[in-house]
Amino acid sequence: MSDIRYSLEKYKGRSTRYHCPQCHQRTFTRYLDNHSKKHLSDYAGRCNRVEKCGYHFTPKLYFEKNGYESDDFHKPAPKTKIIIKPPSCIDKKLMQASLTSYHQNNFAIGLSKYFPERMVVEVLRKYYVGTAKGNKTIFWQVNRSGQVRTGKVMQYNSATLKRVGYINWVHYITKQKDFNLKQVFFGAHLLIDKTRPVAVAEGEKNAIFGALYYPQYNWIAVGSIEMLNVKKLNALRDYQVTLFPDKGKAFDKWRKIAENTCFNVHVNTVLENTNLNEGDDIADLVISIKKEQYLAGPEAIIDKLKRKNKHLNLLIEKFDLCVTQCPELDSS
């Protein structure tokens, strides 16, 4: 029994995430009474959308509202012998089998609108990004020894590249018994190369966008703003590290963490110097740049003409015409 009476419920699949009282998204973690194993209340907990929502109703707030009982917080527990169990792993063949069918992967389909398909496939395989049933995406976590710790499964809208609700884990989907999860950075397998600078992003999607647009780095992701801390950063002290936090609150939080590390960590300010919205990330930045490049180029004019004349596309295909920069169009 834990000495801590109340704590956030550990993730054990989608059934342990609830609808947030504030933003109504299914990203809410409730506080659990570690003695009774019951939830404190349906509104006591924290929304995982830290920047977009930020709802957090603590046990202290709950008892200030409803009154205290004599043993509400601390109750001595008998000391028990701690047995350290090694982290569990997943069969590498399962991961390798997923590194295909990108034409049925919504995330890969969306990326191909901004980058050449060949480049997208190359980066997804390099970073161990797989395809799951239902056009879903698997972001595998593989350590430097090549052990597969787990895989995060998410669903994306191929048009917007925004996540669509669903999130799960391979070890949970495959019903691994007594699975001892110990996560590593997404992209940790690339840290074998200590000569290449390392870029740290919040989410896996941002790491992939970064790898496509800023290939000079080995990109890794921590999973969310809250999952980066001084201890994790200090583990990277043998590398040249740059943090790429989301714009706003995340930037301030990560900058403070970087200041407390045992080595010099650079915090990139590119997002902070843009007109993007609070909470926007590297993916939003790259998409905005790509859209501006498209609108400034001849492709946008040709696409506009295609919408006006449905026969134009047939003409282009028949004569194998290609788009080139036209001085007359530039000066118009």
Wavefront OBJ file of the C-alpha trace (Angstrom):
o trace
v 0.000 0.000 0.000
v 1.365 3.417 -0.942
v 2.154 6.149 1.607
v 0.622 8.589 -0.870
v -3.137 8.509 -0.367
v -4.191 10.073 -3.698
v -2.468 9.959 -7.080
v -3.367 10.214 -10.761
v -4.599 6.904 -12.144
v -1.978 5.053 -14.194
v -2.730 4.504 -17.861
v -4.105 1.016 -18.519
v -5.788 1.582 -21.846
v -8.509 3.865 -23.149
v -10.894 2.847 -20.342
v -8.699 4.759 -17.866
v -9.116 8.073 -19.702
v -12.295 10.115 -19.291
v -14.011 13.157 -20.744
v -12.575 16.378 -19.334
v -15.117 18.508 -17.392
v -13.763 21.619 -19.137
v -12.868 20.784 -22.766
v -14.966 17.567 -22.970
v -12.174 15.677 -24.786
v -11.376 12.122 -23.655
v -8.001 13.205 -22.266
v -8.855 13.365 -18.559
v -6.993 11.421 -15.841
v -8.826 11.045 -12.509
v -7.306 10.972 -9.034
v -7.417 7.554 -7.382
v -7.662 6.753 -3.671
v -4.771 4.309 -3.218
v -6.416 2.822 -0.124
v -9.928 2.163 -1.428
v -8.856 1.922 -5.101
v -11.795 4.158 -5.996
v -11.835 7.469 -7.833
v -11.930 10.552 -5.655
v -14.622 12.122 -7.849
v -15.561 12.492 -11.503
v -14.137 16.034 -11.606
v -10.948 15.618 -9.535
v -8.121 15.045 -11.987
v -5.978 16.559 -14.732
v -6.545 17.072 -18.437
v -3.614 15.844 -20.527
v -4.138 18.707 -22.978
v -1.906 20.873 -20.812
v -1.700 23.870 -23.149
v -4.999 23.652 -25.028
v -7.099 23.119 -21.868
v -5.041 23.102 -18.646
v -7.815 21.828 -16.331
v -6.411 20.437 -13.059
v -8.587 19.879 -9.973
v -6.364 18.521 -7.181
v -7.314 16.451 -4.109
v -6.524 19.525 -1.991
v -9.101 21.575 -3.915
v -11.583 18.727 -3.596
v -11.298 18.566 0.195
v -11.315 22.340 0.571
v -14.646 22.220 -1.231
v -16.130 19.136 0.482
v -14.391 19.033 3.875
v -11.677 16.777 5.327
v -11.709 13.447 7.135
v -9.085 12.542 9.727
v -7.225 10.077 7.478
v -7.768 11.734 4.111
v -4.105 12.151 3.225
v -1.533 10.227 5.207
v -1.736 6.752 6.635
v 1.408 4.811 7.547
v 1.992 1.748 5.439
v 4.121 -1.269 6.322
v 7.540 -1.337 4.697
v 7.854 -3.897 1.957
v 10.848 -5.252 0.125
v 11.206 -3.615 -3.281
v 11.782 -6.030 -6.136
v 13.111 -4.387 -9.286
v 11.574 -6.022 -12.331
v 13.374 -5.621 -15.685
v 11.518 -3.700 -18.411
v 9.448 -5.786 -20.778
v 10.033 -5.869 -24.534
v 8.014 -6.685 -27.639
v 9.093 -9.096 -30.370
v 11.043 -7.078 -32.940
v 9.425 -9.056 -35.782
v 6.088 -7.441 -34.909
v 7.596 -3.987 -35.385
v 9.403 -4.887 -38.601
v 6.209 -6.305 -40.115
v 4.475 -2.938 -39.582
v 7.063 -0.867 -41.489
v 5.089 -1.055 -44.734
v 1.672 -0.250 -46.295
v 2.245 3.488 -45.968
v -0.340 4.041 -48.701
v -2.865 2.889 -46.058
v -1.406 5.041 -43.275
v -3.229 8.362 -42.778
v -0.162 10.007 -41.280
v 2.046 8.985 -44.221
v -0.636 10.035 -46.723
v -0.815 13.485 -45.117
v 2.970 13.888 -45.060
v 3.158 13.107 -48.787
v 1.212 16.300 -49.504
v 4.173 18.339 -48.257
v 7.194 16.128 -49.006
v 8.146 13.702 -51.792
v 6.733 10.232 -51.133
v 10.177 8.623 -51.387
v 11.516 10.932 -48.657
v 8.496 10.286 -46.419
v 8.874 6.501 -46.629
v 12.627 6.720 -45.984
v 12.178 8.842 -42.845
v 9.275 6.752 -41.487
v 11.332 3.570 -41.780
v 14.400 5.226 -40.281
v 12.386 6.332 -37.239
v 10.463 3.040 -36.938
v 7.008 4.383 -37.720
v 4.610 1.592 -38.621
v 1.114 1.051 -39.973
v -1.717 -0.468 -37.947
v -5.215 -1.598 -38.912
v -7.672 1.129 -39.818
v -5.061 3.459 -41.384
v -3.553 4.081 -37.933
v 0.075 4.929 -37.146
v 2.469 3.200 -34.729
v 5.356 5.170 -33.235
v 7.683 2.455 -31.956
v 9.981 3.093 -28.986
v 13.283 1.282 -29.535
v 16.329 1.739 -27.289
v 19.966 1.942 -28.365
v 20.343 -1.828 -27.949
v 17.546 -2.429 -30.444
v 15.008 -3.601 -27.848
v 11.409 -2.689 -28.658
v 9.889 -1.315 -25.472
v 6.419 -0.571 -26.897
v 4.605 1.290 -29.645
v 2.186 4.194 -29.377
v -0.767 3.777 -31.755
v -2.592 6.891 -32.962
v -5.123 7.849 -35.602
v -4.677 10.933 -37.802
v -6.808 12.902 -40.225
v -4.921 12.588 -43.528
v -6.097 16.038 -44.685
v -5.199 18.055 -41.570
v -2.637 15.720 -39.946
v -4.360 16.363 -36.636
v -4.799 13.456 -34.244
v -8.328 12.050 -34.187
v -9.094 11.008 -30.630
v -7.743 7.461 -30.693
v -4.571 6.592 -28.790
v -3.435 3.184 -27.543
v -0.339 1.059 -26.905
v 0.863 -2.075 -28.685
v 1.526 -3.953 -25.435
v -2.075 -3.298 -24.391
v -3.603 -4.164 -27.782
v -1.644 -7.435 -27.961
v -2.596 -8.243 -24.342
v 0.944 -8.782 -23.071
v 0.687 -10.319 -19.593
v 2.535 -8.751 -16.644
v 4.033 -6.191 -18.992
v 6.490 -3.905 -17.196
v 6.482 -0.753 -19.312
v 9.559 1.437 -19.190
v 9.429 3.996 -21.954
v 12.369 5.451 -23.845
v 12.557 8.452 -26.152
v 10.874 7.960 -29.502
v 13.901 7.820 -31.818
v 16.235 6.627 -29.038
v 17.740 3.989 -31.356
v 19.390 6.825 -33.334
v 21.383 7.949 -30.288
v 24.060 5.392 -31.112
v 25.591 8.172 -33.232
v 27.012 10.694 -30.748
v 28.531 12.898 -33.474
v 25.167 14.055 -34.817
v 23.329 16.855 -32.932
v 20.093 15.861 -31.197
v 16.788 17.744 -31.440
v 14.144 17.102 -28.778
v 10.463 17.599 -29.675
v 7.364 17.125 -27.553
v 5.358 14.745 -29.728
v 6.285 12.020 -32.170
v 4.588 13.831 -35.063
v 6.810 16.860 -34.468
v 9.939 14.689 -34.489
v 8.991 13.326 -37.916
v 8.244 16.780 -39.319
v 11.555 17.956 -37.896
v 13.423 15.044 -39.469
v 11.903 15.889 -42.862
v 12.539 19.636 -42.695
v 15.653 19.849 -40.468
v 17.521 16.615 -41.364
v 20.800 17.848 -39.825
v 19.511 16.564 -36.433
v 18.691 13.177 -34.988
v 15.178 13.899 -33.718
v 13.715 12.334 -30.587
v 10.403 12.946 -28.793
v 9.415 12.722 -25.138
v 5.667 12.292 -25.702
v 4.300 15.466 -24.097
v 5.326 18.735 -22.420
v 5.111 17.150 -18.948
v 7.375 14.196 -19.739
v 10.601 16.195 -20.042
v 12.613 16.733 -16.869
v 16.172 17.485 -15.777
v 16.987 13.801 -15.179
v 16.000 12.812 -18.735
v 17.944 15.709 -20.212
v 21.068 14.964 -18.170
v 21.038 11.472 -19.696
v 21.852 13.242 -22.996
v 24.902 15.070 -21.640
v 27.214 13.365 -24.174
v 25.315 14.954 -27.063
v 24.834 18.411 -28.547
v 21.175 18.980 -27.635
v 18.593 21.503 -28.874
v 15.034 21.628 -27.506
v 12.140 22.473 -29.834
v 9.203 23.118 -27.468
v 5.742 24.160 -28.618
v 5.065 27.889 -28.628
v 4.135 29.647 -25.371
v 3.911 27.917 -22.001
v 5.925 24.922 -23.142
v 8.803 27.161 -24.198
v 8.994 28.798 -20.753
v 8.750 25.439 -18.968
v 11.418 23.728 -21.078
v 13.761 26.704 -20.906
v 13.729 26.487 -17.094
v 14.448 22.754 -17.269
v 17.361 23.395 -19.646
v 18.829 25.966 -17.258
v 19.041 23.333 -14.494
v 20.870 20.635 -16.454
v 24.498 19.653 -15.873
v 25.498 20.609 -19.437
v 24.700 23.294 -21.997
v 21.299 22.770 -23.660
v 20.112 25.124 -26.400
v 16.402 26.046 -26.613
v 15.292 26.915 -30.147
v 13.313 30.176 -30.436
v 12.037 29.857 -34.014
v 8.416 29.224 -32.972
v 8.445 32.031 -30.410
v 9.356 34.532 -33.156
v 6.455 33.598 -35.453
v 2.828 34.715 -35.620
v 1.616 31.182 -34.908
v -0.888 30.578 -32.105
v -0.138 29.628 -28.518
v 0.522 25.895 -28.361
v 1.420 25.524 -32.049
v 4.373 23.259 -32.799
v 7.073 22.372 -35.328
v 4.523 20.548 -37.492
v 2.344 23.688 -37.651
v 5.402 25.767 -38.547
v 6.543 23.466 -41.354
v 3.012 23.195 -42.778
v 2.655 27.000 -42.789
v 6.024 27.376 -44.576
v 5.081 24.735 -47.163
v 1.733 26.431 -47.827
v 3.415 29.812 -48.316
v 5.897 28.252 -50.749
v 3.044 26.652 -52.679
v 1.040 29.889 -52.939
v 4.132 31.784 -54.112
v 4.924 29.242 -56.839
v 3.463 28.444 -60.267
v 1.744 25.261 -58.999
v -0.924 27.351 -57.236
v -1.747 29.195 -60.482
v -1.950 25.943 -62.475
v -4.208 24.369 -59.819
v -6.466 27.430 -59.971
v -6.720 27.086 -63.763
v -7.466 23.365 -63.381
v -10.429 24.170 -61.159
v -11.764 26.533 -63.819
v -11.216 24.163 -66.743
v -11.624 20.435 -66.087
v -9.962 19.582 -69.426
v -6.665 21.256 -68.537
v -5.448 18.317 -66.464
v -6.103 15.923 -69.375
v -4.096 18.200 -71.647
v -1.169 18.279 -69.224
v -1.160 14.490 -68.857
v -1.501 13.828 -72.617
v 1.448 15.994 -73.593
v 3.453 15.262 -70.436
v 3.696 18.965 -69.617
v 5.551 20.151 -66.533
v 5.335 23.320 -64.437
v 8.262 25.748 -64.761
v 8.856 29.190 -63.337
v 7.478 31.854 -65.728
v 8.854 35.449 -65.626
v 5.556 36.850 -66.895
v 3.688 35.216 -64.001
v 6.270 36.473 -61.488
v 5.765 40.078 -62.562
v 1.998 39.958 -62.595
l 1 2 3 4 5 6 7 8 9 10 11 12 13 14 15 16 17 18 19 20 21 22 23 24 25 26 27 28 29 30 31 32 33 34 35 36 37 38 39 40 41 42 43 44 45 46 47 48 49 50 51 52 53 54 55 56 57 58 59 60 61 62 63 64 65 66 67 68 69 70 71 72 73 74 75 76 77 78 79 80 81 82 83 84 85 86 87 88 89 90 91 92 93 94 95 96 97 98 99 100 101 102 103 104 105 106 107 108 109 110 111 112 113 114 115 116 117 118 119 120 121 122 123 124 125 126 127 128 129 130 131 132 133 134 135 136 137 138 139 140 141 142 143 144 145 146 147 148 149 150 151 152 153 154 155 156 157 158 159 160 161 162 163 164 165 166 167 168 169 170 171 172 173 174 175 176 177 178 179 180 181 182 183 184 185 186 187 188 189 190 191 192 193 194 195 196 197 198 199 200 201 202 203 204 205 206 207 208 209 210 211 212 213 214 215 216 217 218 219 220 221 222 223 224 225 226 227 228 229 230 231 232 233 234 235 236 237 238 239 240 241 242 243 244 245 246 247 248 249 250 251 252 253 254 255 256 257 258 259 260 261 262 263 264 265 266 267 268 269 270 271 272 273 274 275 276 277 278 279 280 281 282 283 284 285 286 287 288 289 290 291 292 293 294 295 296 297 298 299 300 301 302 303 304 305 306 307 308 309 310 311 312 313 314 315 316 317 318 319 320 321 322 323 324 325 326 327 328 329 330 331 332
